[in-house]
Amino acid sequence: MNAIEIRNLSKNFGEKQAVNGLNMTVPMGAIYGFIGENGSGKSTTEKMICGLIHPSGGQIKLFGKDHTDADVRAKVGVLIETPGCFQNYSVWNNLMLQAANLSIQNAETEVRKVLKTVRMEGAASNKYKNCSLGMKQRIGIAMALLGDPTLLVLDEPINGLDADGMRIMREVLVDITKNYGCTVVVSSHILGELEKIATHYGIIRGGRMIKEMTAEELETSCRTYVALQTRDMSRTKALLACKYSRVEEDESGYIRVYDAESPEGIVTYLYENGILVSEIKTAKIGLEEYYIDLMKEKEGR
């Protein structure tokens, strides 16, 4: 059984079609990275999954049941946009209010549990308004975890965080899947961070799902390249372009050669043409570059 199965989902806002025939499958226990540019339909899809807005057409199943089923709804935790907290209340009191709203038994025990999960035990007495952005995002996740959900839907939880905040958030999300047995759907524009934790990916464009894959499939699909530097980069690039089908210079000042037989072959070829290689390495493109290449392919560029 999958945590989420979506078929032919659509959503119209007046004449604008935000989601158009979208299909999506999220296995149980996955950290599902939901990727797409602004306006692609990510947040609209997440809101429909959570029941915050109603679809114009199509079907959403959660754990094999219709997403409107009351029992299923109780299994979903949500953080979309910002946490609904009282600014002058402490972190503890905000969570206790949410626990009361959910009629949770042993509320104090449950609040302590979620605070520990999101690394906020020492900040329980802080007023919400005095918390950093990263802390507020973790408070929102703690609120979403109350009631022991089996599906957590998070919209851009790592955007705007500093390096340490992103590290903590990664650890929290991985812990949630391990310790809560929770499936997590997380959208983000910071693809390098998403790549470190996601087990599955869905790439959406123009309201349609254009690619779903596992982390292993992404690894297989990402192209290997040889990166190098010489003293005469312009001549080097021109020479390599005569022999290899894709040669380009990256932002770091390296020339990349894709689908080369071996680094040794490149070094030999350049040496025979009077160019010495000062630095060379083999690497593989990551999620961000894969995504950019896929978007260019869809645009026919």
Backbone as CSV, one residue per row, in Angstrom:
resi,resn,N_x,N_y,N_z,CA_x,CA_y,CA_z,C_x,C_y,C_z
1,MET,0.840,-1.199,0.000,0.000,0.000,0.000,0.879,1.254,0.000
2,ASN,0.488,2.246,-0.774,1.205,3.509,-0.810,0.584,4.502,0.164
3,ALA,1.397,5.431,0.644,0.879,6.474,1.522,-0.026,7.423,0.741
4,ILE,0.387,7.770,-0.491,-0.398,8.680,-1.336,-0.483,8.101,-2.740
5,GLU,-1.669,8.087,-3.287,-1.872,7.771,-4.708,-2.810,8.822,-5.294
6,ILE,-2.306,9.566,-6.253,-3.088,10.625,-6.905,-3.216,10.292,-8.379
7,ARG,-4.444,10.407,-8.890,-4.685,10.110,-10.305,-5.518,11.224,-10.932
8,ASN,-4.971,11.770,-12.028,-5.673,12.768,-12.857,-6.206,13.948,-12.043
9,LEU,-5.404,14.418,-11.104,-5.830,15.504,-10.226,-5.793,16.847,-10.960
10,SER,-6.835,17.637,-10.750,-6.863,18.967,-11.350,-7.436,19.968,-10.352
11,LYS,-7.022,21.234,-10.522,-7.555,22.309,-9.708,-7.582,23.590,-10.520
12,ASN,-8.759,24.171,-10.615,-8.940,25.421,-11.334,-9.276,26.539,-10.360
13,PHE,-8.657,27.698,-10.575,-9.031,28.916,-9.866,-9.566,29.884,-10.924
14,GLY,-10.885,29.884,-11.096,-11.458,30.657,-12.189,-11.018,30.070,-13.515
15,GLU,-10.405,30.888,-14.350,-9.929,30.416,-15.654,-8.521,29.843,-15.590
16,LYS,-7.864,30.005,-14.444,-6.498,29.508,-14.317,-6.504,28.062,-13.837
17,GLN,-5.754,27.201,-14.541,-5.631,25.797,-14.133,-4.294,25.618,-13.428
18,ALA,-4.346,25.497,-12.106,-3.127,25.392,-11.304,-2.545,23.982,-11.337
19,VAL,-3.411,22.970,-11.355,-2.994,21.568,-11.433,-3.780,20.920,-12.560
20,ASN,-3.055,20.168,-13.413,-3.666,19.688,-14.646,-3.353,18.207,-14.882
21,GLY,-4.250,17.330,-14.457,-4.088,15.900,-14.717,-2.885,15.285,-14.035
22,LEU,-2.627,15.681,-12.802,-1.418,15.244,-12.102,-1.578,13.837,-11.540
23,ASN,-0.541,13.021,-11.718,-0.447,11.690,-11.118,0.757,11.670,-10.177
24,MET,0.587,11.026,-9.025,1.646,11.056,-8.009,1.538,9.823,-7.121
25,THR,2.669,9.186,-6.842,2.702,8.012,-5.975,3.796,8.174,-4.937
26,VAL,3.422,8.114,-3.673,4.378,8.244,-2.573,4.340,6.966,-1.741
27,PRO,5.408,6.156,-1.772,5.425,4.915,-0.982,5.438,5.198,0.521
28,MET,4.947,4.268,1.296,4.982,4.393,2.754,6.427,4.404,3.239
29,GLY,6.702,5.291,4.185,8.038,5.393,4.759,9.003,6.251,3.975
30,ALA,8.557,6.825,2.861,9.437,7.622,2.013,9.624,9.030,2.570
31,ILE,10.762,9.638,2.228,10.911,11.091,2.283,10.835,11.535,0.830
32,TYR,9.717,12.100,0.452,9.400,12.399,-0.944,9.692,13.872,-1.225
33,GLY,10.730,14.132,-1.998,11.085,15.488,-2.376,10.215,15.966,-3.527
34,PHE,9.404,16.977,-3.272,8.454,17.496,-4.256,9.048,18.779,-4.842
35,ILE,9.378,18.744,-6.131,10.210,19.779,-6.739,9.473,20.458,-7.884
36,GLY,9.650,21.756,-7.984,9.082,22.503,-9.104,9.292,23.985,-8.899
37,GLU,9.264,24.734,-9.998,9.454,26.170,-9.909,8.230,26.823,-9.285
38,ASN,8.355,28.106,-8.932,7.214,28.850,-8.395,6.067,28.832,-9.390
39,GLY,4.851,28.569,-8.900,3.688,28.531,-9.776,3.483,27.222,-10.503
40,SER,4.282,26.198,-10.153,4.177,24.909,-10.848,3.019,24.056,-10.327
41,GLY,2.493,24.404,-9.145,1.372,23.640,-8.583,1.704,22.838,-7.344
42,LYS,2.910,23.000,-6.801,3.317,22.218,-5.621,2.418,22.494,-4.414
43,SER,2.351,23.764,-4.042,1.580,24.106,-2.835,0.104,23.785,-3.011
44,THR,-0.420,24.011,-4.203,-1.829,23.692,-4.463,-2.076,22.203,-4.296
45,THR,-1.163,21.379,-4.807,-1.284,19.927,-4.660,-1.221,19.523,-3.198
46,GLU,-0.278,20.089,-2.460,-0.152,19.760,-1.041,-1.409,20.161,-0.265
47,LYS,-1.956,21.313,-0.592,-3.179,21.751,0.090,-4.351,20.820,-0.209
48,MET,-4.418,20.288,-1.430,-5.483,19.334,-1.752,-5.277,18.019,-1.015
49,ILE,-4.032,17.564,-0.915,-3.735,16.342,-0.161,-4.208,16.498,1.290
50,CYS,-3.985,17.673,1.847,-4.316,17.925,3.254,-5.775,18.306,3.480
51,GLY,-6.534,18.467,2.403,-7.936,18.825,2.542,-8.187,20.294,2.793
52,LEU,-7.175,21.145,2.558,-7.339,22.580,2.778,-8.089,23.244,1.627
53,ILE,-7.976,22.670,0.431,-8.785,23.105,-0.702,-9.299,21.862,-1.423
54,HIS,-10.374,22.012,-2.166,-11.008,20.873,-2.812,-10.568,20.764,-4.279
55,PRO,-10.294,19.550,-4.761,-9.924,19.363,-6.163,-11.081,19.710,-7.101
56,SER,-10.735,20.105,-8.303,-11.750,20.293,-9.351,-12.054,18.969,-10.041
57,GLY,-11.115,18.044,-9.965,-11.311,16.727,-10.561,-10.198,15.792,-10.153
58,GLY,-10.378,14.502,-10.415,-9.364,13.513,-10.082,-9.585,12.880,-8.723
59,GLN,-8.610,12.084,-8.307,-8.752,11.281,-7.092,-7.484,11.342,-6.255
60,ILE,-7.666,11.477,-4.951,-6.558,11.410,-3.999,-6.856,10.302,-3.002
61,LYS,-5.952,9.329,-2.907,-6.084,8.273,-1.905,-4.903,8.347,-0.944
62,LEU,-5.229,8.257,0.346,-4.222,8.212,1.391,-4.342,6.882,2.113
63,PHE,-3.282,6.090,2.075,-3.280,4.764,2.697,-4.452,3.920,2.200
64,GLY,-4.745,4.048,0.914,-5.761,3.229,0.270,-7.186,3.723,0.414
65,LYS,-7.382,4.847,1.147,-8.729,5.389,1.336,-8.830,6.786,0.734
66,ASP,-10.054,7.207,0.447,-10.257,8.555,-0.061,-9.752,9.579,0.958
67,HIS,-9.132,10.645,0.444,-8.489,11.603,1.345,-9.482,12.356,2.232
68,THR,-10.775,12.249,1.957,-11.776,12.904,2.810,-12.227,12.026,3.977
69,ASP,-11.799,10.771,3.991,-12.165,9.846,5.063,-11.667,10.375,6.414
70,ALA,-12.538,10.409,7.407,-12.215,11.005,8.703,-11.045,10.300,9.387
71,ASP,-10.990,8.976,9.288,-9.900,8.238,9.915,-8.558,8.574,9.262
72,VAL,-8.575,8.726,7.952,-7.354,9.078,7.220,-6.909,10.494,7.561
73,ARG,-7.864,11.409,7.629,-7.548,12.808,7.937,-6.792,12.924,9.263
74,ALA,-7.156,12.063,10.220,-6.528,12.103,11.540,-5.069,11.658,11.496
75,LYS,-4.659,11.029,10.392,-3.280,10.530,10.270,-2.340,11.521,9.597
76,VAL,-2.849,12.701,9.219,-2.061,13.655,8.433,-1.642,14.846,9.285
77,GLY,-0.341,15.126,9.295,0.190,16.335,9.922,0.636,17.295,8.834
78,VAL,0.463,18.595,9.076,0.648,19.582,8.012,1.440,20.793,8.506
79,LEU,2.395,21.238,7.693,3.012,22.560,7.871,3.108,23.198,6.498
80,ILE,2.159,24.061,6.205,2.149,24.797,4.938,2.189,26.287,5.269
81,GLU,3.142,26.980,4.638,3.398,28.393,4.902,3.983,28.545,6.305
82,THR,3.284,29.127,7.275,3.867,29.362,8.597,3.013,28.712,9.683
83,PRO,3.641,28.349,10.822,2.869,27.747,11.918,1.832,28.731,12.460
84,GLY,0.681,28.214,12.836,-0.371,29.048,13.410,-0.187,29.189,14.904
85,CYS,0.747,30.061,15.293,1.076,30.210,16.715,0.743,31.607,17.214
86,PHE,0.512,31.724,18.529,0.311,33.013,19.181,1.680,33.614,19.503
87,GLN,1.913,34.831,19.026,3.235,35.450,19.119,3.728,35.609,20.564
88,ASN,2.847,35.967,21.475,3.279,36.255,22.848,3.208,35.043,23.776
89,TYR,2.776,33.911,23.245,2.746,32.686,24.037,4.094,31.965,23.923
90,SER,4.414,31.207,24.936,5.640,30.411,24.889,5.470,29.244,23.911
91,VAL,6.603,28.668,23.538,6.574,27.477,22.676,5.733,26.389,23.342
92,TRP,5.964,26.186,24.634,5.229,25.152,25.379,3.726,25.396,25.334
93,ASN,3.311,26.616,25.613,1.886,26.915,25.663,1.226,26.796,24.293
94,ASN,1.950,27.184,23.244,1.401,27.012,21.892,1.161,25.545,21.585
95,LEU,2.109,24.697,21.975,1.956,23.264,21.718,0.862,22.649,22.591
96,MET,0.754,23.119,23.821,-0.304,22.610,24.702,-1.687,22.997,24.169
97,LEU,-1.803,24.181,23.603,-3.076,24.594,22.997,-3.434,23.699,21.816
98,GLN,-2.415,23.385,21.007,-2.666,22.501,19.870,-3.058,21.104,20.349
99,ALA,-2.414,20.632,21.399,-2.749,19.314,21.968,-4.192,19.305,22.455
100,ALA,-4.614,20.395,23.089,-6.002,20.490,23.558,-6.964,20.524,22.378
101,ASN,-6.564,21.240,21.330,-7.398,21.316,20.127,-7.611,19.945,19.499
102,LEU,-6.593,19.088,19.625,-6.659,17.739,19.057,-7.186,16.705,20.050
103,SER,-7.541,17.163,21.251,-8.052,16.269,22.315,-7.072,15.145,22.624
104,ILE,-5.787,15.498,22.700,-4.742,14.509,22.948,-4.677,14.163,24.438
105,GLN,-4.690,12.876,24.735,-4.513,12.407,26.104,-3.027,12.523,26.475
106,ASN,-2.735,12.689,27.767,-1.355,12.818,28.239,-0.621,13.910,27.446
107,ALA,-1.245,15.079,27.374,-0.740,16.163,26.534,0.694,16.562,26.891
108,GLU,1.004,16.668,28.174,2.348,17.099,28.564,3.409,16.116,28.079
109,THR,3.115,14.831,28.199,4.051,13.802,27.724,4.262,13.903,26.217
110,GLU,3.170,14.103,25.488,3.258,14.194,24.031,3.996,15.454,23.585
111,VAL,3.765,16.558,24.289,4.457,17.801,23.934,5.957,17.661,24.186
112,ARG,6.328,17.046,25.306,7.753,16.821,25.578,8.369,15.948,24.489
113,LYS,7.616,14.956,24.038,8.110,14.035,23.016,8.397,14.765,21.698
114,VAL,7.455,15.596,21.259,7.666,16.280,19.974,8.738,17.352,20.090
115,LEU,8.830,18.012,21.250,9.892,19.001,21.447,11.270,18.345,21.360
116,LYS,11.398,17.150,21.930,12.667,16.428,21.841,12.973,16.037,20.407
117,THR,11.948,15.607,19.679,12.142,15.200,18.288,12.685,16.337,17.430
118,VAL,12.183,17.561,17.669,12.605,18.698,16.832,13.734,19.509,17.471
119,ARG,14.375,18.942,18.501,15.533,19.576,19.143,15.182,20.919,19.782
120,MET,14.017,20.987,20.439,13.564,22.259,21.020,13.292,22.156,22.518
121,GLU,13.795,21.111,23.174,13.508,20.940,24.613,13.957,22.150,25.429
122,GLY,15.110,22.707,25.059,15.661,23.815,25.838,15.024,25.159,25.549
123,ALA,14.120,25.201,24.578,13.504,26.479,24.191,12.016,26.506,24.491
124,ALA,11.526,25.572,25.298,10.082,25.461,25.548,9.501,26.717,26.181
125,SER,10.306,27.420,26.992,9.792,28.606,27.687,9.924,29.885,26.864
126,ASN,10.604,29.809,25.719,10.772,30.998,24.875,9.441,31.452,24.292
127,LYS,9.251,32.757,24.218,8.088,33.257,23.496,8.266,32.992,22.009
128,TYR,7.189,32.623,21.355,7.256,32.292,19.927,7.849,33.439,19.115
129,LYS,7.482,34.675,19.442,7.941,35.821,18.648,9.449,36.030,18.743
130,ASN,10.068,35.477,19.779,11.518,35.638,19.956,12.320,34.509,19.328
131,CYS,11.654,33.544,18.727,12.348,32.405,18.117,12.867,32.763,16.731
132,SER,13.979,32.147,16.350,14.536,32.343,15.009,13.643,31.660,13.976
133,LEU,13.911,31.942,12.689,13.133,31.316,11.623,13.244,29.798,11.684
134,GLY,14.462,29.292,11.885,14.651,27.847,11.952,13.893,27.223,13.112
135,MET,13.896,27.910,14.252,13.159,27.415,15.418,11.661,27.415,15.146
136,LYS,11.174,28.481,14.498,9.740,28.547,14.196,9.323,27.425,13.257
137,GLN,10.175,27.100,12.288,9.857,26.000,11.384,9.800,24.677,12.143
138,ARG,10.706,24.500,13.084,10.696,23.262,13.874,9.510,23.215,14.840
139,ILE,9.098,24.372,15.336,7.886,24.417,16.164,6.682,23.989,15.333
140,GLY,6.631,24.458,14.087,5.541,24.060,13.193,5.520,22.564,12.951
141,ILE,6.708,21.973,12.799,6.780,20.527,12.611,6.348,19.806,13.892
142,ALA,6.753,20.343,15.040,6.332,19.750,16.313,4.813,19.761,16.434
143,MET,4.179,20.860,16.042,2.713,20.941,16.086,2.090,19.913,15.150
144,ALA,2.726,19.745,13.976,2.206,18.780,13.001,2.363,17.348,13.491
145,LEU,3.356,17.113,14.360,3.609,15.757,14.866,2.679,15.362,16.010
146,LEU,2.048,16.341,16.631,1.114,16.004,17.709,-0.026,15.152,17.159
147,GLY,-0.336,14.095,17.860,-1.359,13.170,17.397,-0.803,11.985,16.632
148,ASP,0.547,11.868,16.588,1.209,10.730,15.932,0.737,10.505,14.497
149,PRO,0.930,11.469,13.605,0.522,11.273,12.209,1.391,10.228,11.524
150,THR,0.845,9.600,10.505,1.633,8.672,9.693,2.009,9.294,8.352
151,LEU,1.492,10.496,8.087,1.860,11.256,6.892,2.077,12.705,7.296
152,LEU,3.237,13.241,6.925,3.569,14.619,7.228,3.798,15.363,5.914
153,VAL,3.092,16.468,5.713,3.211,17.264,4.485,3.797,18.616,4.849
154,LEU,4.987,18.911,4.305,5.734,20.119,4.665,6.029,20.943,3.420
155,ASP,5.659,22.209,3.458,5.866,23.103,2.325,7.026,24.046,2.624
156,GLU,8.142,23.833,1.952,9.333,24.692,2.055,9.838,24.860,3.492
157,PRO,10.055,23.787,4.249,10.467,23.957,5.646,11.917,24.387,5.825
158,ILE,12.766,24.256,4.790,14.179,24.615,4.953,14.556,25.911,4.248
159,ASN,13.632,26.514,3.521,13.945,27.768,2.828,14.210,28.883,3.832
160,GLY,15.261,29.645,3.581,15.591,30.779,4.437,16.412,30.436,5.657
161,LEU,16.756,29.156,5.846,17.531,28.757,7.018,19.022,28.885,6.744
162,ASP,19.801,29.121,7.804,21.250,29.123,7.644,21.751,27.683,7.611
163,ALA,23.072,27.530,7.429,23.635,26.187,7.247,23.350,25.283,8.443
164,ASP,23.484,25.831,9.657,23.239,25.011,10.848,21.760,24.666,10.969
165,GLY,20.896,25.618,10.626,19.462,25.365,10.662,19.052,24.278,9.692
166,MET,19.664,24.279,8.503,19.350,23.239,7.511,19.848,21.874,7.975
167,ARG,21.021,21.859,8.615,21.549,20.589,9.130,20.601,19.996,10.165
168,ILE,20.148,20.827,11.099,19.232,20.354,12.139,17.929,19.858,11.510
169,MET,17.417,20.619,10.531,16.169,20.224,9.886,16.319,18.875,9.183
170,ARG,17.456,18.653,8.521,17.697,17.348,7.879,17.637,16.228,8.905
171,GLU,18.316,16.431,10.013,18.341,15.406,11.058,16.941,15.134,11.596
172,VAL,16.175,16.201,11.787,14.804,16.060,12.308,13.945,15.237,11.351
173,LEU,14.011,15.552,10.059,13.162,14.856,9.089,13.534,13.379,8.979
174,VAL,14.821,13.077,9.025,15.248,11.675,8.983,14.786,10.942,10.241
175,ASP,14.908,11.608,11.400,14.454,10.997,12.663,12.955,10.706,12.645
176,ILE,12.191,11.610,12.046,10.735,11.432,12.004,10.367,10.146,11.263
177,THR,11.036,9.898,10.136,10.712,8.686,9.370,11.142,7.432,10.128
178,LYS,12.236,7.531,10.878,12.728,6.359,11.602,11.947,6.109,12.895
179,ASN,11.761,7.168,13.677,11.189,7.004,15.014,9.668,7.025,15.041
180,TYR,9.060,7.732,14.089,7.601,7.803,14.044,7.017,6.865,12.991
181,GLY,7.866,6.289,12.143,7.364,5.481,11.041,6.531,6.315,10.088
182,CYS,6.911,7.580,9.952,6.113,8.566,9.224,6.594,8.687,7.783
183,THR,5.658,8.870,6.861,5.978,9.227,5.486,5.996,10.751,5.412
184,VAL,7.023,11.316,4.748,7.167,12.770,4.690,7.169,13.234,3.238
185,VAL,6.284,14.174,2.922,6.319,14.878,1.638,6.852,16.271,1.922
186,VAL,7.968,16.623,1.296,8.604,17.904,1.581,8.967,18.605,0.274
187,SER,8.494,19.831,0.117,8.864,20.626,-1.044,9.977,21.587,-0.652
188,SER,10.838,21.913,-1.608,11.920,22.861,-1.346,12.545,23.307,-2.650
189,HIS,13.077,24.535,-2.638,13.860,25.019,-3.768,15.354,24.756,-3.553
190,ILE,15.714,24.348,-2.340,17.125,24.109,-2.030,17.416,22.638,-2.321
191,LEU,17.670,22.355,-3.584,17.730,20.962,-4.031,18.939,20.222,-3.487
192,GLY,20.033,20.941,-3.250,21.219,20.286,-2.695,20.951,19.710,-1.316
193,GLU,20.140,20.400,-0.516,19.774,19.889,0.811,18.775,18.742,0.698
194,LEU,17.825,18.892,-0.198,16.812,17.847,-0.395,17.462,16.537,-0.827
195,GLU,18.495,16.652,-1.653,19.177,15.464,-2.172,19.826,14.643,-1.061
196,LYS,20.151,15.286,0.060,20.828,14.587,1.155,19.898,13.678,1.948
197,ILE,18.581,13.892,1.839,17.662,13.125,2.684,16.558,12.386,1.921
198,ALA,16.212,12.847,0.728,15.058,12.281,0.026,15.329,10.857,-0.451
199,THR,14.302,10.023,-0.342,14.378,8.661,-0.884,13.647,8.553,-2.219
200,HIS,12.750,9.512,-2.475,11.977,9.549,-3.717,11.785,11.011,-4.136
201,TYR,11.562,11.202,-5.431,11.375,12.559,-5.956,10.178,12.604,-6.907
202,GLY,9.506,13.753,-6.896,8.498,14.049,-7.895,8.770,15.443,-8.431
203,ILE,8.871,15.569,-9.748,9.160,16.861,-10.374,7.927,17.316,-11.139
204,ILE,7.407,18.488,-10.752,6.170,18.996,-11.315,6.463,20.250,-12.136
205,ARG,5.732,20.396,-13.247,5.882,21.584,-14.096,4.552,21.886,-14.763
206,GLY,4.110,23.124,-14.642,2.853,23.508,-15.267,1.666,22.703,-14.793
207,GLY,1.700,22.300,-13.503,0.579,21.552,-12.940,0.560,20.078,-13.283
208,ARG,1.598,19.595,-13.967,1.684,18.167,-14.334,2.941,17.539,-13.754
209,MET,2.845,16.275,-13.374,4.016,15.537,-12.931,4.799,15.101,-14.164
210,ILE,6.043,15.565,-14.266,6.831,15.200,-15.446,7.858,14.104,-15.155
211,LYS,8.112,13.849,-13.857,9.075,12.798,-13.538,8.936,12.385,-12.086
212,GLU,8.849,11.075,-11.841,8.962,10.515,-10.499,10.084,9.487,-10.522
213,MET,10.881,9.463,-9.464,11.997,8.520,-9.416,12.450,8.312,-7.981
214,THR,13.165,7.226,-7.767,13.777,6.974,-6.472,15.145,7.641,-6.441
215,ALA,15.720,7.733,-5.244,17.071,8.290,-5.116,18.072,7.448,-5.898
216,GLU,17.853,6.132,-5.923,18.751,5.249,-6.674,18.635,5.501,-8.173
217,GLU,17.431,5.722,-8.652,17.240,6.017,-10.074,17.857,7.362,-10.447
218,LEU,17.773,8.328,-9.535,18.428,9.616,-9.779,19.926,9.428,-9.903
219,GLU,20.493,8.649,-8.991,21.933,8.392,-9.012,22.353,7.775,-10.338
220,THR,21.557,6.845,-10.838,21.867,6.191,-12.113,21.725,7.160,-13.287
221,SER,20.747,8.062,-13.195,20.458,8.974,-14.307,21.419,10.148,-14.394
222,CYS,22.051,10.499,-13.278,22.934,11.666,-13.273,24.222,11.366,-14.040
223,ARG,24.542,12.229,-14.968,25.668,11.986,-15.868,27.003,12.260,-15.180
224,THR,27.990,11.414,-15.485,29.355,11.604,-15.010,30.088,12.537,-15.964
225,TYR,30.981,13.342,-15.412,31.769,14.228,-16.260,33.192,14.335,-15.718
226,VAL,34.092,14.786,-16.585,35.468,15.071,-16.206,35.622,16.587,-16.169
227,ALA,36.127,17.121,-15.049,36.350,18.560,-14.908,37.852,18.828,-14.888
228,LEU,38.279,19.841,-15.606,39.711,20.096,-15.698,40.009,21.579,-15.849
229,GLN,41.272,21.925,-15.569,41.772,23.275,-15.777,43.131,23.211,-16.465
230,THR,43.378,24.199,-17.300,44.677,24.368,-17.956,45.022,25.856,-17.944
231,ARG,46.200,26.198,-18.454,46.575,27.612,-18.517,45.873,28.337,-19.659
232,ASP,45.501,27.607,-20.682,44.827,28.217,-21.828,43.425,27.594,-21.957
233,MET,42.507,28.134,-21.194,41.173,27.533,-21.116,40.391,27.697,-22.429
234,SER,40.548,28.809,-23.105,39.807,29.041,-24.353,40.206,28.038,-25.417
235,ARG,41.508,27.854,-25.601,41.981,26.896,-26.619,41.631,25.470,-26.208
236,THR,41.733,25.190,-24.909,41.384,23.862,-24.411,39.932,23.521,-24.728
237,LYS,39.052,24.472,-24.436,37.630,24.246,-24.674,37.350,24.019,-26.160
238,ALA,37.997,24.802,-27.012,37.800,24.661,-28.450,38.288,23.300,-28.950
239,LEU,39.440,22.863,-28.457,39.980,21.563,-28.853,39.072,20.415,-28.406
240,LEU,38.639,20.484,-27.155,37.795,19.412,-26.629,36.446,19.350,-27.345
241,ALA,35.942,20.508,-27.748,34.662,20.550,-28.460,34.744,19.870,-29.821
242,CYS,35.948,19.781,-30.379,36.138,19.080,-31.665,36.053,17.566,-31.503
243,LYS,36.298,17.089,-30.268,36.374,15.637,-30.051,35.185,15.079,-29.282
244,TYR,34.623,15.903,-28.364,33.557,15.415,-27.495,32.252,16.166,-27.763
245,SER,31.120,15.465,-27.554,29.820,16.022,-27.940,29.331,17.129,-27.013
246,ARG,29.709,17.090,-25.743,29.251,18.128,-24.810,30.409,18.607,-23.952
247,VAL,30.795,19.848,-24.171,31.878,20.487,-23.430,31.393,21.861,-23.004
248,GLU,31.525,22.170,-21.712,31.072,23.478,-21.235,31.906,23.923,-20.055
249,GLU,31.912,25.224,-19.791,32.640,25.770,-18.657,31.656,26.059,-17.530
250,ASP,31.982,25.613,-16.310,31.048,25.809,-15.208,31.379,27.071,-14.414
251,GLU,30.563,27.360,-13.398,30.710,28.581,-12.619,31.987,28.597,-11.789
252,SER,32.577,27.435,-11.555,33.799,27.347,-10.753,35.058,27.523,-11.581
253,GLY,34.895,27.714,-12.868,36.051,27.922,-13.736,36.672,26.648,-14.277
254,TYR,35.945,25.533,-14.190,36.410,24.270,-14.751,35.739,24.033,-16.102
255,ILE,36.464,23.370,-16.985,35.857,22.870,-18.220,35.341,21.472,-17.931
256,ARG,34.082,21.225,-18.280,33.487,19.916,-18.081,33.370,19.189,-19.417
257,VAL,33.754,17.931,-19.372,33.612,17.074,-20.542,32.712,15.914,-20.150
258,TYR,31.559,15.824,-20.804,30.592,14.775,-20.486,30.806,13.564,-21.392
259,ASP,30.531,12.383,-20.835,30.584,11.126,-21.599,31.963,10.867,-22.201
260,ALA,33.003,11.290,-21.483,34.368,10.997,-21.933,34.725,9.557,-21.571
261,GLU,35.609,8.947,-22.381,35.984,7.562,-22.107,36.737,7.455,-20.783
262,SER,37.698,8.379,-20.569,38.491,8.358,-19.345,39.234,9.677,-19.203
263,PRO,39.577,10.067,-17.971,40.391,11.273,-17.782,41.741,11.159,-18.484
264,GLU,42.284,9.944,-18.470,43.594,9.739,-19.098,43.556,10.070,-20.589
265,GLY,42.449,9.666,-21.244,42.307,9.934,-22.673,42.271,11.420,-22.971
266,ILE,41.623,12.191,-22.104,41.566,13.636,-22.288,42.954,14.253,-22.103
267,VAL,43.658,13.825,-21.038,45.003,14.346,-20.769,45.926,14.070,-21.955
268,THR,45.854,12.842,-22.474,46.705,12.469,-23.616,46.363,13.300,-24.844
269,TYR,45.086,13.457,-25.121,44.644,14.230,-26.297,45.122,15.670,-26.208
270,LEU,45.006,16.289,-25.045,45.443,17.678,-24.899,46.962,17.792,-24.972
271,TYR,47.665,16.836,-24.376,49.129,16.851,-24.413,49.635,16.762,-25.856
272,GLU,48.984,15.907,-26.645,49.373,15.770,-28.056,49.141,17.051,-28.849
273,ASN,48.267,17.912,-28.299,47.989,19.187,-28.953,48.647,20.364,-28.235
274,GLY,49.638,20.059,-27.393,50.452,21.099,-26.782,49.861,21.765,-25.558
275,ILE,48.925,21.113,-24.892,48.303,21.693,-23.693,48.502,20.758,-22.512
276,LEU,49.032,21.315,-21.406,49.219,20.545,-20.186,48.054,20.797,-19.227
277,VAL,47.552,19.732,-18.661,46.448,19.825,-17.709,47.008,20.089,-16.318
278,SER,46.532,21.150,-15.648,47.015,21.489,-14.311,46.177,20.826,-13.212
279,GLU,44.912,20.547,-13.510,44.043,19.889,-12.540,42.949,19.137,-13.283
280,ILE,42.625,17.921,-12.788,41.570,17.128,-13.421,40.891,16.252,-12.375
281,LYS,39.591,16.068,-12.507,38.841,15.235,-11.562,37.597,14.700,-12.256
282,THR,37.070,13.616,-11.706,35.821,13.040,-12.202,34.723,13.300,-11.182
283,ALA,33.563,13.700,-11.647,32.442,13.993,-10.756,31.133,13.627,-11.440
284,LYS,30.034,13.825,-10.730,28.702,13.506,-11.244,27.763,14.654,-10.924
285,ILE,26.869,14.989,-11.855,25.932,16.074,-11.598,24.980,15.682,-10.482
286,GLY,24.514,16.682,-9.727,23.589,16.437,-8.627,22.152,16.697,-9.032
287,LEU,21.280,16.684,-8.032,19.852,16.865,-8.268,19.552,18.203,-8.937
288,GLU,20.218,19.264,-8.476,19.933,20.597,-9.022,20.233,20.662,-10.512
289,GLU,21.399,20.162,-10.896,21.755,20.194,-12.321,20.872,19.247,-13.133
290,TYR,20.525,18.111,-12.545,19.611,17.191,-13.229,18.281,17.878,-13.491
291,TYR,17.788,18.582,-12.486,16.515,19.297,-12.614,16.604,20.370,-13.701
292,ILE,17.687,21.147,-13.690,17.855,22.204,-14.702,17.914,21.610,-16.096
293,ASP,18.651,20.523,-16.258,18.745,19.855,-17.572,17.383,19.341,-18.021
294,LEU,16.612,18.803,-17.066,15.284,18.276,-17.399,14.356,19.407,-17.847
295,MET,14.448,20.553,-17.172,13.617,21.700,-17.552,13.989,22.199,-18.954
296,LYS,15.295,22.231,-19.246,15.733,22.652,-20.587,15.234,21.689,-21.646
297,GLU,15.277,20.396,-21.316,14.792,19.374,-22.246,13.301,19.559,-22.535
298,LYS,12.521,19.870,-21.485,11.080,20.059,-21.670,10.780,21.325,-22.469
299,GLU,11.691,22.294,-22.379,11.507,23.533,-23.140,12.033,23.399,-24.575
300,GLY,12.655,22.249,-24.847,13.173,22.016,-26.193,14.455,22.753,-26.494
301,ARG,15.199,23.071,-25.417,16.456,23.810,-25.608,17.636,22.853,-25.677
